Amino acid sequence: MSRRVRMWLFAPALAGVAALLVWGFTGLPDFGHYRGIYGRLLAKVAVPERKATDVVSSTTFDYRGFDTLGEEIILFTAALGLVVLLREQRGEQQEEKETDDDEEGEEGREQRTSEALRIFGLGLVGPTVVLGVYIVAHGHLTPGGGFQGGVILSTALLIVYLAGRYAAMRRVSPLPLVEGGEATGATAFALIGLGGLIIAGVYMKNFIDPGTPKMLLSGGFIPLLNISVGLEVAGAFTLAYTEFLDQTLLLRGSGGGAGGEA
């Protein structure tokens, strides 16, 4: 099939997509003129009912908590699928060789990383962890929560690698511990929802005293769900980072990639 014929065949499809985009953008409401009745209702009742000052967290973890459980399962399944595919591809013998290459490549990477960068990077680890914990713990009071805080927590370990300490990263984030943390977070979310079914008769129903607005211990079970999601997200992203880095180091160690340590 010639190039000109292919262009004629794709032209109607491209024109249709362009028309849909134009139609969609012209139908958007003006800035500051929100049309969602559901959102307006939640903005009025969320704080009085749930005592959590962040309406987004109340919506995500309470009013539509069952949907969030599905999103968490998707992330858990994606991380699990990544692990299965990459580890199957490497094989047990390759993993043993990879461990040796990690220790040998650590010295090479440190030689390529300046002392200032190592000190600066490692100095960021503590503040990053504190920020991640804060975002998770205060997700029901201010913008943030378990998803955002979990990503920040996983970034702390990635900084260790960027500072030229990959072997140290593997020591502080052993795979069994990371996998256990991810599974614990996902399981805790489901079990908290089961508590609502047992105590309140409805799955994922808030069954804890909501407390007083603007206080850390408020929002009922929303802070607990934030913590469980933060644990699961941090574990999933850390696992993904580790698997991709392991795969990269293995390929480069066997001559399958660019020269030099990752």
C-alpha positions in Angstrom: 0.0 0.0 0.0 1.5 3.3 -1.1 2.0 6.2 1.3 -0.5 8.4 -0.5 -3.2 5.7 -0.2 -2.5 5.3 3.5 -2.9 9.1 4.0 -6.3 9.0 2.2 -7.4 6.2 4.5 -6.3 7.9 7.7 -7.6 11.4 6.7 -11.3 10.7 7.6 -10.3 9.3 11.0 -8.1 12.3 11.8 -10.8 14.6 10.7 -13.3 12.8 13.0 -11.0 13.0 16.0 -10.4 16.7 15.4 -14.1 17.3 15.1 -14.7 15.5 18.4 -12.0 17.6 20.2 -13.5 20.9 18.9 -17.0 19.8 20.0 -15.7 18.8 23.4 -13.8 22.0 24.0 -16.7 24.2 22.9 -18.9 22.5 25.4 -16.8 23.3 28.4 -18.2 25.7 31.0 -16.7 29.1 31.4 -13.9 29.5 34.0 -15.4 29.7 37.5 -18.9 28.5 36.4 -19.0 24.9 37.7 -22.1 23.0 36.5 -21.8 19.8 38.6 -24.7 19.4 41.0 -23.0 16.5 42.8 -19.9 18.6 43.4 -21.9 21.5 44.7 -23.8 19.2 47.1 -20.6 17.8 48.5 -19.1 21.2 49.0 -22.0 22.0 51.3 -22.4 18.7 53.3 -18.9 17.1 53.3 -17.4 19.2 56.2 -20.5 19.1 58.5 -21.0 15.4 57.9 -17.5 14.0 57.8 -15.6 16.7 59.8 -12.7 16.6 57.3 -11.8 19.9 55.9 -10.5 18.5 52.6 -13.6 17.8 50.6 -11.6 15.9 48.0 -10.4 13.4 50.6 -13.9 13.0 52.0 -15.2 12.3 48.4 -12.3 9.9 47.5 -12.2 7.9 50.7 -15.7 8.1 52.0 -18.5 9.0 49.6 -16.9 7.1 46.8 -14.5 4.9 48.8 -15.5 1.8 47.0 -14.3 3.3 43.7 -11.0 4.2 45.3 -10.6 0.6 46.4 -10.9 -0.4 42.8 -8.2 2.2 41.8 -5.9 0.8 44.5 -6.4 -2.7 43.2 -5.5 -1.6 39.7 -2.2 -0.1 41.0 -1.5 -3.2 43.0 -2.2 -5.5 40.0 0.0 -3.3 37.7 2.9 -3.5 40.1 2.5 -7.2 40.5 2.3 -7.8 36.7 5.5 -5.7 36.3 7.3 -7.9 38.9 6.2 -11.1 37.3 7.2 -10.1 33.8 10.6 -8.7 34.6 11.6 -11.4 37.0 10.5 -14.1 34.7 12.6 -12.5 31.9 15.7 -12.2 34.1 15.5 -15.7 35.5 17.1 -17.0 38.7 20.7 -17.3 37.4 20.6 -13.7 36.0 19.4 -12.4 39.3 22.4 -14.0 41.1 24.7 -12.4 38.5 22.9 -9.1 38.9 23.5 -9.0 42.7 27.3 -9.3 42.1 27.2 -6.6 39.4 25.3 -4.3 41.8 28.1 -4.5 44.4 30.8 -4.1 41.8 28.9 -1.3 40.0 28.4 0.6 43.2 32.1 1.6 43.3 32.0 2.6 39.7 29.0 4.8 40.2 30.4 6.5 43.2 33.5 7.4 41.1 31.2 9.0 38.5 29.2 10.9 41.2 30.7 14.0 42.8 31.0 14.2 46.5 28.9 17.3 46.6 26.0 15.5 44.7 26.2 12.5 47.0 26.1 14.7 50.1 23.3 16.9 48.7 21.2 13.9 47.6 21.5 12.0 50.8 20.7 15.1 52.7 17.4 15.4 50.9 16.3 11.9 51.9 15.3 12.8 55.5 13.2 15.9 54.5 11.6 14.0 51.7 10.4 11.3 54.1 9.1 13.9 56.6 7.2 15.6 53.8 5.7 12.4 52.5 4.6 11.4 56.0 3.1 14.8 56.6 1.2 14.7 53.3 -0.2 11.3 54.1 -1.1 12.1 57.7 -2.8 15.5 56.9 -4.6 14.4 53.7 -8.0 14.8 55.3 -7.1 18.4 56.4 -5.2 19.9 53.5 -4.7 19.0 49.8 -2.8 15.7 49.5 -3.3 12.3 51.0 -2.1 8.7 50.6 -1.6 8.8 46.8 0.4 11.9 46.7 2.3 11.2 49.9 3.1 7.6 48.8 4.7 8.8 45.7 6.8 11.3 47.7 7.9 8.5 50.1 9.0 6.3 47.2 11.0 9.3 45.8 13.2 9.3 48.9 14.6 5.9 47.9 15.0 7.0 44.3 17.1 10.0 45.6 19.4 7.5 47.3 20.0 5.8 43.9 20.5 9.2 42.1 23.1 10.1 44.8 25.2 7.1 43.6 24.1 4.7 46.3 22.2 1.9 44.5 23.5 -0.9 46.7 22.5 1.2 49.8 19.1 1.6 48.3 18.7 -2.1 47.9 19.7 -2.6 51.5 17.3 -0.1 52.9 14.5 -1.3 50.7 14.7 -5.1 50.6 12.2 -6.5 48.1 10.4 -8.8 50.6 9.8 -5.8 52.9 8.6 -3.6 50.0 6.3 -6.3 48.7 4.9 -6.9 52.2 4.3 -3.2 52.6 2.4 -2.9 49.4 0.3 -5.9 50.1 -0.4 -4.7 53.7 -1.6 -1.3 52.4 -3.9 -2.9 49.9 -5.3 -5.4 52.4 -5.7 -2.8 55.1 -7.9 -0.6 52.8 -10.2 -3.6 52.1 -10.4 -4.6 55.7 -11.3 -1.1 56.8 -14.1 -1.2 54.3 -15.2 -4.6 55.8 -15.3 -2.9 59.2 -18.0 -0.6 57.9 -20.0 -3.7 56.7 -19.7 -5.4 60.1 -20.3 -2.4 62.3 -22.5 -0.1 60.2 -24.1 -2.6 57.8 -22.7 -1.0 54.6 -19.3 -1.8 53.0 -16.9 1.2 53.1 -19.2 3.2 55.4 -17.5 5.5 57.9 -18.0 3.8 61.3 -15.5 5.8 63.4 -16.4 9.0 65.3 -15.6 11.9 62.9 -14.3 14.1 65.7 -13.8 17.9 65.4 -13.0 19.6 62.1 -9.4 21.0 61.7 -8.1 18.5 64.2 -5.6 15.7 63.2 -7.9 13.0 64.7 -10.9 13.8 62.7 -12.7 12.5 59.6 -13.5 9.1 61.0 -11.7 6.4 59.1 -10.4 8.7 56.4 -6.9 9.1 58.0 -6.6 5.3 58.3 -7.5 4.9 54.6 -4.9 7.6 53.7 -2.2 5.7 55.6 -3.1 2.4 54.0 -3.1 4.0 50.5 0.2 5.8 51.2 1.8 2.5 52.3 0.5 0.7 49.2 1.5 3.5 46.7 4.9 3.9 48.3 5.5 0.1 48.0 4.2 -0.1 44.5 6.4 2.7 43.2 9.5 1.6 45.1 9.0 -1.9 43.7 8.7 -0.5 40.1 11.8 1.6 40.6 13.8 -1.3 41.9 12.7 -3.7 39.1 13.4 -1.2 36.3 16.8 -0.4 37.8 17.6 -4.1 38.2 16.7 -4.7 34.6 18.8 -1.8 33.4 21.9 -2.9 35.4 21.5 -6.5 34.2 21.3 -5.4 30.5 24.3 -3.1 30.8 26.3 -5.6 32.7 25.7 -8.2 29.9 26.6 -5.7 27.2 22.9 -5.2 26.1 22.9 -1.5 26.7 24.9 1.6 26.7 28.3 1.5 28.5 28.7 2.7 32.1 26.9 2.2 35.3 23.3 3.4 35.6 
